[in-house]
Amino acid sequence: MRWYMVPKEAVGAPSLQAIKASMRPRGGPQRRGGLRKEGMAVSAPQGQQREVSGETRGLYKRQKGKGSWHRPTELNVQPRTRRPPPLPQPLPPRVWPRPHPVPPAPFPSPHLVSGCRKNVVKQRRARRLRILMILRNSCYLPNKNSDATQSMSGHRNLKRRYGESHLESPAGCAHGPAAACVLSKLVQLPTPPLSKHQLKRLEEHKYQSAGRSLLEPLMQGYWEWLVGRVPAWIAPNLITIIGLLINIFTTLLLVYYCPTATEQAPPWAYIACACGLFIYQSLDAIDGKQARRTNSSTPLGELFDHGCDSLSTVFVVLGTCIAVQLGTNPDWMFFCCFAGTFMFYCAHWQTYVSGTLRFGIFDVTESVLCTIVMHLLTGSLGPTFWNYTIPILNIQVKIFPALCTVAGTIFSCTNYFGVIFTGGVGKNGSTIAGTSVLSPFLHIGSVIALAAMIYKKSAVQLFEKHPCLYILTFGFVSAKITNKLVVAHMTKSEMHLHDTAFIGPALLFLDQYFNSFIDEYIVLWIALIFSLFDLLRYCVSVCNQIAAHLHIHVFRIKSSTHSNHH
């Protein structure tokens, strides 16, 4: 390809359209932006045609990137002129100071005012919602504020930020006071005690029981009559916790009057303890019936019932020992108290192995009724009745309840261990969680071993001087490991030996190991407070987590369930 030169004198000063037309090839299709080959003619304005060669002058070239042609300056073509930019307008002269005051700005339109007002209200509502969310997370505000908070603006953003679960109050404090909600928040564990797999297996749990005790068929009529008098809006767990609190309160009255289990309390205190124990036994028997009546049976109800029973067992055996003044025989008192907690633990141990809770001929109902009779005898005849010595046998009357405890322990443990050593329902005869059938013994064995060593090695006779505090301290520890055993059974999971429940007994053991560099009585109080706090913290955390997972409340029945019942 070459550039074609056209002599200036030959073509004169043609127009731009003529030059473009002359550059098109003849006899063929026109090409946009194409170049002519050498030897082709260029038409002049006069119609003359000449052969052009590379030596001619007058360069015609195509503008880069476009299909138009640019004629060189030799052809005297005026370039296209551009419009000059507008000149800047002169500024008005500055007058200072102003000769006249500035007129006030016109009042904005009502639409603008309403829009600004809406923005202010929206910001205030969002700020108020954030405050309510903070209080809800720290104090467990009631559900009645949820509708108000959700109607405020900014609810979607906060729901996206905090999650859907934070917009609903936790299950444990649905309509409780702020102080109780703050206390509930403080005693919760920092991390959830149950994993997602445990919660999933908890949903699949089904309650299974077998056997009947001797007096249970006779008491069924009374229990059916009693549950018919209970309003349908009362939750089953609320019935259980009320009975437990009554039992604890009446037993603490005896502990107050008889701290060493050798003193004599007023007669009304023993009768009150008997009444409190009967109320607890009645309410504990109808909580399951109330759950079936209101269609509110959940795994949480079973766990809550057994957890309250584990704690009530400690106060029942302690109150019985105080009623018969068993503190004069420390060895018998130690055996009776720990035998009661051990038998209750073994009942759930065999359930953890076989998957079924079995009741014997002489079970909880019969034991509680016998204890009630003992309290009534003490209240009517006085505690000195149990100090009477039988002439022929030369033993005191108070030893007979202790001997009955030994017989009942042997009978019950024979049945329990018969089920345990037979093999479990798991793989290769293991537990329901696939673990060894003997693994739960490590927990209760450690508690009893520590209690016995500290009792016998104490240089200041800690158990003899403070038996009630001692029994309560180790009773809280045994109650927690019993609750963990129940949770392990319902979630089909393994029990781990390392637990914070052993910190209290470990403090007493280490204090004795280092020759009691701190007063054992002070360490006993520290262990008691820590064991109680550890038990409450675990129970509150487990109940709240399960209730939140099942979308229920601990002490309140859902309105939908209540309406369906009616």
TIDRENTOR-262074 format. One record per residue (C-alpha): residue in one letter; x, y, z. Coordinates in steps of 0.2 Angstrom, whole numbers, plus 2048, in hexadecimal, padded with zeros to 3 digits. Each point is the difference from the previous one (the first is absolute). Layout:
N
> type / xx / yy / zz
> a / X / Y / Z
...
***
This chain:
566
> type / xx / yy / zz
> m / 800 / 800 / 800
> r / 806 / 812 / 7FC
> w / 7FB / 811 / 802
> y / 7FA / 80A / 7F1
> m / 806 / 811 / 7FC
> v / 7F6 / 80B / 7F5
> p / 808 / 810 / 7F8
> k / 7F9 / 810 / 807
> e / 7FF / 808 / 7EF
> a / 7F6 / 7F2 / 7F8
> v / 7F2 / 7FF / 80C
> g / 7FF / 812 / 806
> a / 7F7 / 802 / 810
> p / 7F2 / 7F3 / 7FF
> s / 7F3 / 7FE / 80E
> l / 802 / 7F3 / 80E
> q / 7F1 / 7F6 / 7F8
> a / 808 / 800 / 7EF
> i / 811 / 7FA / 808
> k / 7F7 / 7F2 / 809
> a / 7F6 / 7FB / 7F1
> s / 811 / 7FF / 7F5
> m / 808 / 7F4 / 80D
> r / 7F3 / 7F3 / 7FD
> p / 805 / 7F2 / 7F4
> r / 7F7 / 7FE / 7F0
> g / 7F7 / 7F1 / 7FA
> g / 7FE / 7F8 / 811
> p / 7F7 / 802 / 811
> q / 804 / 80F / 80A
> r / 80A / 7FD / 810
> r / 7FF / 80B / 80F
> g / 811 / 807 / 804
> g / 808 / 7F5 / 7F3
> l / 810 / 805 / 7F6
> r / 802 / 801 / 7EE
> k / 80D / 7F6 / 7F7
> e / 80D / 808 / 7F5
> g / 7FB / 803 / 7EE
> m / 7EE / 805 / 803
> a / 7F9 / 810 / 7FA
> v / 7FB / 80F / 80A
> s / 7F2 / 80A / 7F9
> a / 803 / 813 / 800
> p / 7F3 / 80E / 800
> q / 801 / 802 / 7ED
> g / 7FD / 7EE / 7FD
> q / 812 / 7FC / 7FB
> q / 808 / 7F0 / 806
> r / 812 / 7FD / 803
> e / 80B / 7F2 / 805
> v / 808 / 803 / 811
> s / 810 / 7F9 / 806
> g / 809 / 800 / 810
> e / 80B / 810 / 7FC
> t / 7F1 / 80B / 7FF
> r / 7FD / 80D / 80E
> g / 7F1 / 804 / 80B
> l / 7FE / 7F3 / 80D
> y / 7EF / 7F8 / 803
> k / 7FF / 7F6 / 810
> r / 7F3 / 7F9 / 80A
> q / 7FD / 806 / 812
> k / 804 / 7F2 / 80C
> g / 7F1 / 7F6 / 808
> k / 7F3 / 809 / 7F5
> g / 7F9 / 7FD / 7EE
> s / 802 / 812 / 7FB
> w / 80E / 808 / 7F6
> h / 80B / 80F / 805
> r / 806 / 80B / 7F2
> p / 811 / 808 / 803
> t / 803 / 812 / 802
> e / 807 / 802 / 7EE
> l / 7EE / 800 / 7FA
> n / 7FB / 80F / 80A
> v / 7F2 / 7F9 / 809
> q / 7FA / 80A / 80F
> p / 800 / 7F5 / 810
> r / 7F0 / 7FE / 80A
> t / 7FF / 80D / 80D
> r / 7FB / 7FC / 812
> r / 7F4 / 80B / 80A
> p / 80B / 809 / 80D
> p / 7FB / 7FC / 812
> p / 7F5 / 80D / 809
> l / 809 / 80E / 809
> p / 7FE / 800 / 813
> q / 7F3 / 80B / 806
> p / 806 / 80E / 80C
> l / 7FC / 7FE / 812
> p / 7F4 / 80D / 808
> p / 809 / 80D / 80B
> r / 802 / 7FB / 812
> v / 7F7 / 80B / 80C
> w / 806 / 800 / 812
> p / 7F8 / 802 / 80C
> r / 7EF / 7FC / 7F9
> p / 7F5 / 80F / 7FF
> h / 7F0 / 7F7 / 804
> p / 7FD / 7F1 / 80B
> v / 7FE / 7EF / 7F8
> p / 7EE / 7FC / 7FE
> p / 7FB / 7F0 / 809
> a / 800 / 7F0 / 7F6
> p / 7EF / 7FA / 7FA
> f / 7F7 / 7F3 / 80B
> p / 802 / 7EE / 7F8
> s / 7F2 / 7F7 / 7F9
> p / 7F5 / 7F5 / 80B
> h / 806 / 7F1 / 7F6
> l / 812 / 804 / 804
> v / 7FC / 803 / 812
> s / 7F7 / 7EF / 802
> g / 80F / 7F7 / 7F7
> c / 80C / 808 / 80C
> r / 7F5 / 7FB / 80F
> k / 7FF / 7EE / 7FA
> n / 813 / 7FF / 7FF
> v / 801 / 806 / 812
> v / 7F3 / 7F5 / 806
> k / 808 / 7F1 / 7F7
> q / 811 / 804 / 808
> r / 7F8 / 801 / 811
> r / 7F7 / 7F0 / 7FE
> a / 810 / 7F7 / 7FA
> r / 809 / 807 / 80F
> r / 7F2 / 7FA / 80C
> l / 800 / 7EF / 7F7
> r / 813 / 7FE / 803
> i / 7FE / 804 / 812
> l / 7F2 / 7F3 / 802
> m / 80B / 7F3 / 7F7
> i / 80E / 803 / 80C
> l / 7F4 / 7FF / 80F
> r / 7F8 / 7F0 / 7F9
> n / 811 / 7F8 / 7FE
> s / 805 / 804 / 812
> c / 7F0 / 800 / 809
> y / 7F4 / 7F5 / 7F6
> l / 7F2 / 80C / 7FE
> p / 7EE / 7F9 / 7FE
> n / 7F9 / 7FB / 7F0
> k / 7F3 / 80E / 801
> n / 80D / 80C / 7F9
> s / 804 / 7F6 / 7F1
> d / 7F1 / 806 / 7F6
> a / 805 / 812 / 804
> t / 812 / 7FE / 7FC
> q / 7FC / 7F7 / 7F0
> s / 7F4 / 80E / 7FA
> m / 80E / 80D / 802
> s / 80A / 805 / 7F1
> g / 811 / 7F8 / 7FE
> h / 7F9 / 7EF / 806
> r / 806 / 7F7 / 7F0
> n / 812 / 807 / 802
> l / 801 / 7FB / 812
> k / 7F9 / 7EF / 7FC
> r / 80D / 7FD / 7F3
> r / 80D / 806 / 80C
> y / 7FB / 7F7 / 810
> g / 7F7 / 7F1 / 7F8
> e / 7EE / 7FA / 802
> s / 803 / 7F7 / 811
> h / 805 / 810 / 809
> l / 7EF / 809 / 7FC
> e / 7F7 / 7F3 / 80B
> s / 802 / 7FF / 813
> p / 809 / 7F1 / 806
> a / 7F5 / 7F2 / 806
> g / 805 / 800 / 812
> c / 7FA / 812 / 804
> a / 7F0 / 803 / 7F6
> h / 7F7 / 80B / 80C
> g / 80C / 801 / 80F
> p / 806 / 810 / 809
> a / 810 / 809 / 7FA
> a / 80A / 7FB / 80F
> a / 7FC / 7ED / 7FE
> c / 805 / 802 / 7ED
> v / 810 / 808 / 804
> l / 804 / 7F3 / 80D
> s / 7FC / 7F2 / 7F3
> k / 80B / 809 / 7F3
> l / 80F / 800 / 80D
> v / 7FE / 7EE / 804
> q / 800 / 7FA / 7EE
> l / 810 / 7F7 / 7F9
> p / 80A / 80A / 7F4
> t / 7FF / 7F2 / 7F3
> p / 7F1 / 7F5 / 7FC
> p / 801 / 7EF / 80A
> l / 7F8 / 7F6 / 7F2
> s / 806 / 7FE / 7EF
> k / 7F5 / 800 / 7F0
> h / 801 / 7ED / 7FE
> q / 7FA / 7FE / 812
> l / 7F2 / 80C / 7FE
> k / 7FB / 7F6 / 7F0
> r / 800 / 7F0 / 809
> l / 7F6 / 807 / 80E
> e / 7F2 / 804 / 7F4
> e / 800 / 7ED / 7FC
> h / 7FF / 7FB / 813
> k / 7F1 / 7F6 / 806
> y / 7FC / 7FD / 812
> q / 7FF / 7EE / 804
> s / 7FC / 7F9 / 811
> a / 7FB / 7EF / 808
> g / 7FA / 7F9 / 810
> r / 7F5 / 807 / 80E
> s / 803 / 802 / 812
> l / 7F5 / 7F9 / 80E
> l / 7F6 / 810 / 804
> e / 7FF / 808 / 7EF
> p / 7F0 / 7F8 / 7FB
> l / 7F8 / 806 / 810
> m / 806 / 812 / 7FE
> q / 7FB / 801 / 7EE
> g / 7EE / 805 / 805
> y / 806 / 80E / 80B
> w / 80C / 806 / 7F2
> e / 7F2 / 800 / 7F3
> w / 7F5 / 80A / 80B
> l / 80E / 80D / 804
> v / 805 / 803 / 7EE
> g / 7EE / 803 / 7FC
> r / 800 / 80F / 80C
> v / 810 / 808 / 7F8
> p / 7FC / 80E / 7F3
> a / 805 / 7FB / 7EE
> w / 80B / 810 / 7FE
> i / 80C / 7FA / 80D
> a / 810 / 7F8 / 7F9
> p / 805 / 7EF / 806
> n / 812 / 806 / 804
> l / 7F8 / 80E / 80A
> i / 7F7 / 7F3 / 80B
> t / 810 / 7F6 / 802
> i / 80B / 80F / 805
> i / 7F2 / 806 / 80D
> g / 801 / 7EF / 808
> l / 813 / 800 / 801
> l / 801 / 812 / 807
> i / 7F3 / 7FB / 80E
> n / 80A / 7F1 / 804
> i / 810 / 809 / 801
> f / 7F9 / 80E / 80B
> t / 7F9 / 7F4 / 80D
> t / 810 / 7F6 / 801
> l / 80A / 810 / 802
> l / 7F5 / 804 / 80F
> l / 807 / 7F0 / 808
> v / 811 / 804 / 7FB
> y / 7FF / 811 / 808
> y / 7FA / 7F8 / 811
> c / 80B / 7F1 / 7FF
> p / 810 / 804 / 7F8
> t / 809 / 7F1 / 807
> a / 7F1 / 7F4 / 7FF
> t / 800 / 7FE / 813
> e / 7F6 / 80E / 805
> q / 7ED / 801 / 803
> a / 7F5 / 80B / 7F4
> p / 7EF / 806 / 804
> p / 7F2 / 7F3 / 7FD
> w / 7F8 / 80B / 7F2
> a / 811 / 7FF / 7F6
> y / 7FF / 7ED / 7FF
> i / 7ED / 801 / 7FB
> a / 804 / 80E / 7F3
> c / 80E / 7F5 / 7F9
> a / 7F4 / 7F1 / 7FF
> c / 7F3 / 80B / 7F7
> g / 80D / 807 / 7F4
> l / 806 / 7EF / 7FC
> f / 7EE / 7FA / 7FC
> i / 7FC / 80F / 7F5
> y / 810 / 7FD / 7F6
> q / 7FC / 7EE / 7FE
> s / 7EF / 804 / 7FA
> l / 805 / 80E / 7F4
> d / 80E / 7F5 / 7F9
> a / 7F4 / 7F2 / 7FC
> i / 7F4 / 80B / 7F7
> d / 80C / 80A / 7F5
> g / 800 / 7F3 / 7F3
> k / 7ED / 7FE / 800
> q / 7FF / 813 / 7FE
> a / 80C / 7FF / 7F1
> r / 7F5 / 7F3 / 7F8
> r / 7F1 / 80A / 804
> t / 805 / 810 / 7F8
> n / 809 / 7F7 / 7F2
> s / 811 / 808 / 805
> s / 80B / 7F0 / 803
> t / 812 / 804 / 7FB
> p / 811 / 7F8 / 804
> l / 803 / 810 / 80A
> g / 7F2 / 7FB / 80C
> e / 808 / 7EF / 803
> l / 811 / 807 / 803
> f / 7F9 / 80E / 80B
> d / 7F6 / 7F3 / 80A
> h / 810 / 7F5 / 803
> g / 80B / 80E / 804
> c / 7F4 / 807 / 80D
> d / 7FF / 7EE / 808
> s / 813 / 7FF / 801
> l / 801 / 810 / 80A
> s / 7F1 / 7FB / 80A
> t / 808 / 7F0 / 805
> v / 80E / 809 / 809
> f / 7F3 / 80A / 80B
> v / 7F5 / 7F1 / 803
> v / 80E / 7F5 / 807
> l / 807 / 80F / 80A
> g / 7EF / 804 / 808
> t / 7FD / 7EE / 805
> c / 811 / 7FF / 808
> i / 7FC / 810 / 80A
> a / 7EF / 7FA / 805
> v / 807 / 7F0 / 808
> q / 80F / 80A / 807
> l / 80C / 7F5 / 7F7
> g / 80E / 80C / 802
> t / 805 / 7F7 / 811
> n / 806 / 7F2 / 7F4
> p / 80A / 808 / 7F3
> d / 804 / 7F0 / 7F7
> w / 7EE / 7FB / 7FE
> m / 7FB / 812 / 7FA
> f / 80E / 800 / 7F3
> f / 7FB / 7EF / 7FA
> c / 7ED / 804 / 7FF
> c / 803 / 810 / 7F7
> f / 80B / 7FA / 7F3
> a / 7F7 / 7F0 / 7FE
> g / 7F0 / 80A / 7FB
> t / 80A / 80A / 7F2
> f / 809 / 7F0 / 7FA
> m / 7F0 / 7F6 / 7FE
> f / 7F8 / 80F / 7F6
> y / 810 / 800 / 7F5
> c / 7FF / 7ED / 7FD
> a / 7EE / 802 / 7FB
> h / 805 / 80B / 7F1
> w / 810 / 7F6 / 7FE
> q / 7F6 / 7F1 / 7FB
> t / 7F5 / 80B / 7F5
> y / 810 / 806 / 7F7
> v / 804 / 7EE / 7FD
> s / 7EF / 7F8 / 7FB
> g / 7F7 / 810 / 7FA
> t / 7F1 / 7FC / 80B
> l / 7FC / 808 / 812
> r / 7FB / 7F1 / 80B
> f / 7F6 / 802 / 810
> g / 801 / 7F3 / 80E
> i / 7F4 / 7FA / 80D
> f / 806 / 80C / 80D
> d / 805 / 80F / 7F7
> v / 7FF / 813 / 802
> t / 7EE / 802 / 804
> e / 802 / 7F3 / 80F
> s / 810 / 808 / 806
> v / 7F8 / 812 / 800
> l / 7F1 / 7FA / 809
> c / 80B / 7F7 / 80D
> t / 809 / 810 / 803
> i / 7F0 / 80A / 802
> v / 7FB / 7F4 / 80E
> m / 811 / 802 / 809
> h / 7FE / 813 / 7FF
> l / 7EE / 7FF / 807
> l / 806 / 7F4 / 80E
> t / 80E / 80C / 805
> g / 7F4 / 80F / 800
> s / 7F3 / 7F7 / 80B
> l / 80C / 7F6 / 80B
> g / 80F / 80B / 800
> p / 812 / 7FC / 7FA
> t / 804 / 7F7 / 811
> f / 7F5 / 7F1 / 7F9
> w / 80E / 7FB / 7F5
> n / 80C / 800 / 80E
> y / 7F7 / 7F2 / 80A
> t / 80A / 7F0 / 802
> i / 7F7 / 7F0 / 7FD
> p / 804 / 7F5 / 80F
> i / 802 / 7EF / 7F8
> l / 80A / 806 / 7F1
> n / 809 / 80D / 809
> i / 7FF / 80C / 7F1
> q / 7F8 / 811 / 7FE
> v / 7F0 / 802 / 7F5
> k / 809 / 80C / 7F4
> i / 80B / 7F1 / 7FA
> f / 7F1 / 7F8 / 7F9
> p / 7FE / 80D / 7F2
> a / 812 / 7FE / 7FC
> l / 7FF / 7ED / 7FF
> c / 7F1 / 802 / 7F5
> t / 80B / 80B / 7F5
> v / 80D / 7F2 / 7FF
> a / 7F3 / 7F3 / 7FB
> g / 7F8 / 80C / 7F3
> t / 811 / 804 / 7F9
> i / 805 / 7EE / 7FE
> f / 7EF / 7FB / 7F8
> s / 800 / 80E / 7F4
> c / 812 / 7FF / 7FB
> t / 7FE / 7ED / 7FD
> n / 7F3 / 804 / 7F3
> y / 809 / 80F / 7F9
> f / 811 / 7F7 / 7FE
> g / 7F7 / 7F1 / 7F9
> v / 7FA / 80A / 7F1
> i / 811 / 809 / 7FE
> f / 80A / 7F0 / 800
> t / 7F4 / 7F8 / 7F4
> g / 805 / 80C / 7F2
> g / 7F9 / 80F / 7F8
> v / 7F6 / 803 / 7F0
> g / 810 / 807 / 7F7
> k / 80C / 7F7 / 7F5
> n / 808 / 7F1 / 808
> g / 7F6 / 803 / 810
> s / 805 / 812 / 803
> t / 7F6 / 80E / 806
> i / 7F3 / 80A / 7F6
> a / 80F / 80B / 7FB
> g / 80B / 7F2 / 7FB
> t / 80C / 802 / 80F
> s / 805 / 7F4 / 80E
> v / 7F2 / 7FB / 80C
> l / 80C / 803 / 80F
> s / 805 / 812 / 7FA
> p / 7F3 / 809 / 80B
> f / 807 / 7F9 / 810
> l / 80F / 80B / 7FF
> h / 7F6 / 80F / 803
> i / 7F6 / 7FB / 80F
> g / 80F / 7F5 / 807
> s / 80B / 810 / 7FF
> v / 7F3 / 80A / 80A
> i / 7FE / 7F3 / 80E
> a / 813 / 7FC / 801
> l / 804 / 813 / 802
> a / 7F2 / 802 / 80D
> a / 806 / 7F0 / 80A
> m / 812 / 805 / 800
> i / 7FD / 812 / 805
> y / 7F4 / 7FA / 80E
> k / 80D / 7F4 / 807
> k / 80F / 80B / 7FE
> s / 7FA / 810 / 807
> a / 80A / 806 / 80F
> v / 7F2 / 80B / 806
> q / 7F2 / 7F3 / 7FE
> l / 7F8 / 80A / 7F2
> f / 7F1 / 7F4 / 7FD
> e / 7FC / 7FD / 812
> k / 7FF / 813 / 804
> h / 7F8 / 805 / 7F0
> p / 7F7 / 7F1 / 7F8
> c / 7F2 / 80A / 7F8
> l / 80C / 80C / 7F6
> y / 80A / 7F1 / 7FC
> i / 7F2 / 7F6 / 7F9
> l / 7F9 / 80F / 7F6
> t / 811 / 803 / 7F8
> f / 803 / 7EE / 7FA
> g / 7ED / 7FF / 7FC
> f / 801 / 80E / 7F4
> v / 80F / 7F8 / 7F7
> s / 7F6 / 7EF / 7FF
> a / 7F1 / 809 / 7FA
> k / 80A / 808 / 7F1
> i / 808 / 7F0 / 7FB
> t / 7EF / 7F7 / 801
> n / 7F9 / 80E / 7F4
> k / 80E / 7FD / 7F4
> l / 7FC / 7EE / 800
> v / 7EE / 803 / 7FC
> v / 806 / 80C / 7F2
> a / 80C / 7F3 / 7FA
> h / 7F1 / 7F3 / 7FF
> m / 7F4 / 80C / 7F7
> t / 80D / 806 / 7F4
> k / 809 / 7EF / 7FD
> s / 811 / 808 / 804
> e / 80F / 7FB / 80A
> m / 803 / 806 / 812
> h / 811 / 809 / 803
> l / 808 / 7FE / 811
> h / 808 / 811 / 800
> d / 7F4 / 80C / 807
> t / 7FF / 810 / 80A
> a / 7F5 / 7F8 / 80D
> f / 810 / 7F8 / 808
> i / 808 / 810 / 803
> g / 7F7 / 802 / 811
> p / 805 / 7EF / 807
> a / 812 / 803 / 7F9
> l / 801 / 810 / 80A
> l / 7FD / 7F6 / 810
> f / 80B / 7F2 / 7FB
> l / 80F / 80C / 7FC
> d / 7FD / 80A / 810
> q / 802 / 7F0 / 80A
> y / 80F / 7FA / 7F6
> f / 809 / 811 / 804
> n / 7FC / 7FD / 813
> s / 7F1 / 80C / 800
> f / 809 / 810 / 7FD
> i / 7EE / 808 / 7FE
> d / 7F3 / 7FC / 80D
> e / 7F6 / 7F1 / 7F9
> y / 7F0 / 808 / 805
> i / 803 / 80F / 7F5
> v / 805 / 7F4 / 7F2
> l / 7F0 / 7F6 / 802
> w / 7F6 / 810 / 7FE
> i / 80A / 804 / 7F0
> a / 7FD / 7EF / 7FA
> l / 7ED / 801 / 804
> i / 7FE / 810 / 7F7
> f / 80A / 7FB / 7F1
> s / 7F7 / 7EF / 7FE
> l / 7EF / 809 / 801
> f / 805 / 80D / 7F3
> d / 807 / 7F3 / 7F5
> l / 7F0 / 7F5 / 801
> l / 7F4 / 80F / 7FD
> r / 80B / 806 / 7F1
> y / 800 / 7F0 / 7F8
> c / 7ED / 7FD / 802
> v / 7FB / 811 / 7FA
> s / 80B / 7FF / 7F1
> v / 7FA / 7EF / 7FB
> c / 7EE / 804 / 802
> n / 801 / 811 / 7F7
> q / 80A / 7F8 / 7F1
> i / 7F3 / 7F1 / 7FF
> a / 7F1 / 80C / 801
> a / 808 / 80B / 7F3
> h / 803 / 7F2 / 7F4
> l / 7EE / 7F9 / 802
> h / 7F8 / 811 / 7FF
> i / 7F7 / 7FE / 811
> h / 801 / 809 / 811
> v / 806 / 7F7 / 810
> f / 7F2 / 807 / 80C
> r / 7F3 / 805 / 7F3
> i / 7F4 / 7F7 / 7F4
> k / 7FF / 807 / 7EF
> s / 7F0 / 809 / 7FC
> s / 7FD / 7F5 / 7F0
> t / 801 / 7F0 / 80B
> h / 7F5 / 807 / 80D
> s / 7F3 / 805 / 7F3
> n / 801 / 7EF / 7F8
> h / 7FC / 7F8 / 811
> h / 7F1 / 80A / 802
***
